[in-house]
Amino acid sequence: MDLSIISRTGGPVLFWRGPDFDRLDLTGPVVANWVNKGVGLFGDYDLGPDFTLFVPLPAGLHWRELVAILSVLLADGRVVLGTDRSPAPDGDFHAFVPLGHQDDEQLADAEEVFVYNPPALALSTPVDADFIDVNSAIRAYPDVTPRRLQSTGTLIVGGQELQWSDSPNDSRSGILVSNSTPGPDEWATFLGHLLRGGESVLANGMDEARIADLASSLGEVRGRLGVWTK
């Protein structure tokens, strides 16, 4: 898998819904452009097989974190996902966190800490020079990359390496709805669906009834990811 399908997919493929009615609908080409920009940003920090990005997901999966994850995975890097209680990876690593978590203890040994401002359209992140303002910095990179991108990166969730590029070829059909962060066994389905141009609703801090209403208004729901109230 790479960006070849999604970059030619018309219409929104990622419907982001966050707290306080924060919202953003991204088309396939726009998602691809953001991923390419992420490759450029991390490329300045030696993105490749020896590059590890720790994404602790302290507030649940955000669309900017998803872009960062794809940027590293498609450029042969390593992504370690966790929670706000997960220990940092062994060895050298960089970290990617929302504003307010840049000083978390688990990030003390990070080579660089990339900090994003969560509001969907925020253009900058108010951090000091010890941290990298993702919202501002990433916009300086081109929408395309000369790198050959493919699904050669490594994804670690809960200490286990996932075969994240293994998903059914029909995985683009239907609407995939994720209530915040997909479970460890759901990442292959989620990323395969998105990269094949399937429509996904990614919600964080949104009322479950509103998530369900939005998903049903878009079309047939293929499945639900993440933790839902039973």
C-alpha positions as CSV (number, residue, x, y, z in Angstrom):
1,M,0.0,0.0,0.0
2,D,1.0,3.6,-0.7
3,L,-0.6,6.9,-1.5
4,S,-1.3,6.1,-5.2
5,I,-5.0,5.3,-4.7
6,I,-6.0,7.8,-2.0
7,S,-4.2,10.7,-3.9
8,R,-6.7,10.1,-6.8
9,T,-9.8,9.6,-4.7
10,G,-12.4,12.4,-5.1
11,G,-14.5,13.5,-2.2
12,P,-13.9,13.4,1.5
13,V,-12.3,10.2,2.9
14,L,-11.6,11.3,6.4
15,F,-14.3,12.9,8.5
16,W,-12.6,14.2,11.7
17,R,-14.8,15.2,14.7
18,G,-13.3,16.4,17.9
19,P,-14.3,18.0,21.1
20,D,-16.4,21.2,21.2
21,F,-17.8,20.5,17.7
22,D,-14.3,20.7,16.1
23,R,-14.6,19.3,12.6
24,L,-12.7,18.8,9.4
25,D,-13.4,16.8,6.2
26,L,-10.4,15.8,4.2
27,T,-10.4,14.5,0.7
28,G,-8.0,11.8,-0.5
29,P,-5.6,14.2,-2.2
30,V,-5.5,16.4,0.9
31,V,-4.7,13.5,3.2
32,A,-2.0,12.4,0.7
33,N,-0.6,16.0,0.7
34,W,-0.4,16.1,4.5
35,V,1.3,12.8,4.6
36,N,3.9,14.0,2.0
37,K,4.4,17.1,4.1
38,G,5.0,14.9,7.2
39,V,7.6,12.9,5.2
40,G,9.4,16.1,4.5
41,L,9.2,17.3,8.1
42,F,10.5,14.0,9.6
43,G,12.9,13.7,6.7
44,D,14.9,16.5,8.2
45,Y,15.4,14.3,11.3
46,D,16.7,11.3,9.3
47,L,13.4,9.5,8.7
48,G,14.2,5.9,7.7
49,P,14.8,2.5,9.2
50,D,16.6,3.9,12.2
51,F,13.9,6.5,12.9
52,T,11.4,5.8,15.7
53,L,8.4,8.0,16.4
54,F,6.7,7.4,19.7
55,V,3.0,8.5,19.7
56,P,1.6,8.0,23.2
57,L,-1.9,9.1,22.2
58,P,-2.7,10.7,25.6
59,A,-5.9,12.2,24.4
60,G,-7.0,9.6,21.8
61,L,-6.2,9.5,18.1
62,H,-6.2,12.9,16.4
63,W,-6.1,13.4,12.6
64,R,-2.7,15.1,12.9
65,E,-1.4,12.0,14.7
66,L,-2.8,9.8,12.0
67,V,-1.0,11.8,9.3
68,A,2.3,11.5,11.3
69,I,1.9,7.8,11.7
70,L,1.3,7.3,8.0
71,S,4.2,9.5,7.1
72,V,6.6,7.4,9.1
73,L,5.2,4.0,8.1
74,L,5.2,4.8,4.4
75,A,8.8,6.0,4.5
76,D,10.3,2.9,6.1
77,G,10.3,4.2,9.7
78,R,9.1,2.8,13.0
79,V,6.0,3.9,14.9
80,V,5.4,3.0,18.5
81,L,1.9,3.7,19.8
82,G,1.0,3.8,23.4
83,T,-1.0,5.7,26.0
84,D,-0.2,8.3,28.5
85,R,0.9,5.5,30.8
86,S,3.1,3.7,28.3
87,P,6.8,3.7,28.8
88,A,8.9,5.2,26.0
89,P,10.6,2.9,23.5
90,D,14.1,1.6,24.2
91,G,16.9,3.4,22.3
92,D,16.7,6.6,20.4
93,F,13.3,8.0,19.6
94,H,11.3,11.1,18.7
95,A,7.9,11.9,20.2
96,F,4.7,13.3,18.8
97,V,2.1,14.7,21.3
98,P,-0.7,17.3,21.6
99,L,-0.1,20.6,23.2
100,G,0.0,20.3,27.0
101,H,1.8,16.9,27.0
102,Q,5.2,18.0,25.8
103,D,6.7,17.9,29.3
104,D,5.3,14.4,30.2
105,E,7.9,12.4,32.1
106,Q,8.0,9.6,29.5
107,L,9.3,12.0,26.9
108,A,12.3,13.1,28.9
109,D,14.8,11.1,26.8
110,A,13.3,12.0,23.4
111,E,15.7,13.4,20.8
112,E,13.0,15.8,19.6
113,V,9.4,16.4,20.7
114,F,7.0,17.3,18.0
115,V,4.0,19.2,19.5
116,Y,0.7,19.9,17.6
117,N,-2.1,22.2,18.5
118,P,-5.3,20.1,18.5
119,P,-7.9,22.5,17.0
120,A,-8.5,21.3,13.5
121,L,-7.4,24.5,11.7
122,A,-4.9,25.9,14.2
123,L,-1.9,27.3,12.2
124,S,0.6,27.2,15.0
125,T,1.4,25.7,18.4
126,P,2.5,28.0,21.3
127,V,5.6,26.1,22.5
128,D,9.1,27.3,23.2
129,A,12.2,26.6,21.2
130,D,12.9,23.3,23.0
131,F,10.0,21.8,21.0
132,I,8.9,21.6,17.4
133,D,5.7,23.5,16.5
134,V,4.1,20.9,14.1
135,N,1.2,23.1,12.9
136,S,3.6,25.8,11.7
137,A,6.6,23.7,10.6
138,I,4.8,21.1,8.5
139,R,3.2,23.7,6.3
140,A,6.6,24.7,4.9
141,Y,7.0,21.3,3.2
142,P,5.8,20.5,-0.3
143,D,2.6,18.5,-1.1
144,V,4.6,15.9,-3.0
145,T,7.8,14.0,-2.1
146,P,10.5,12.6,-4.3
147,R,10.7,9.6,-2.0
148,R,9.3,6.3,-3.0
149,L,6.6,5.6,-0.4
150,Q,5.4,2.1,0.4
151,S,4.2,0.1,3.3
152,T,7.6,-0.9,4.6
153,G,7.5,0.7,8.0
154,T,7.1,-1.0,11.4
155,L,4.1,-0.5,13.6
156,I,4.4,-1.4,17.3
157,V,1.2,-1.4,19.5
158,G,1.3,-2.7,23.1
159,G,4.8,-4.0,22.6
160,Q,3.7,-6.2,19.6
161,E,4.7,-5.6,16.0
162,L,1.5,-5.5,13.8
163,Q,1.3,-6.6,10.2
164,W,-0.5,-3.4,9.5
165,S,-0.5,-3.6,5.7
166,D,-2.4,-6.9,5.7
167,S,-6.1,-6.1,5.0
168,P,-8.7,-7.4,2.6
169,N,-8.6,-5.9,-0.9
170,D,-12.3,-5.0,-0.6
171,S,-11.6,-3.0,2.6
172,R,-12.5,0.3,0.9
173,S,-16.2,-0.5,0.8
174,G,-18.6,1.1,3.3
175,I,-18.1,3.6,6.1
176,L,-15.6,2.8,8.9
177,V,-16.3,4.5,12.1
178,S,-13.7,4.9,14.8
179,N,-14.5,6.2,18.3
180,S,-11.1,7.7,19.1
181,T,-8.2,5.1,18.9
182,P,-8.6,1.8,17.1
183,G,-7.8,-1.3,19.1
184,P,-4.5,-3.1,18.5
185,D,-6.2,-5.7,16.3
186,E,-8.0,-3.0,14.3
187,W,-5.1,-0.9,12.9
188,A,-4.6,-3.0,9.8
189,T,-8.3,-2.7,8.9
190,F,-8.3,1.1,9.6
191,L,-5.1,2.0,7.6
192,G,-6.0,-0.4,4.8
193,H,-9.5,1.1,4.5
194,L,-8.2,4.7,4.4
195,L,-5.3,4.1,2.0
196,R,-7.6,2.3,-0.4
197,G,-9.8,5.4,-0.5
198,G,-12.5,4.2,1.8
199,E,-14.4,6.7,3.9
200,S,-13.7,6.9,7.6
201,V,-15.2,8.8,10.5
202,L,-12.6,9.5,13.2
203,A,-14.2,11.0,16.3
204,N,-12.6,12.1,19.6
205,G,-14.6,13.5,22.5
206,M,-17.8,13.4,20.4
207,D,-21.2,12.2,21.7
208,E,-21.7,8.6,20.4
209,A,-25.2,9.3,19.2
210,R,-23.8,12.1,17.0
211,I,-21.1,9.8,15.7
212,A,-23.7,7.2,14.7
213,D,-25.9,9.8,13.1
214,L,-23.1,11.2,11.0
215,A,-21.9,7.7,9.9
216,S,-25.4,6.6,8.9
217,S,-25.9,9.8,6.9
218,L,-22.8,9.1,4.8
219,G,-23.9,5.6,3.8
220,E,-23.6,2.0,4.8
221,V,-21.5,1.5,7.9
222,R,-18.9,-1.3,7.4
223,G,-17.8,-1.5,11.0
224,R,-16.9,0.2,14.3
225,L,-13.4,0.6,15.7
226,G,-12.3,1.6,19.2
227,V,-14.1,1.4,22.5
228,W,-17.9,2.0,22.4
229,T,-20.2,2.1,25.4
230,K,-22.2,-1.2,25.4
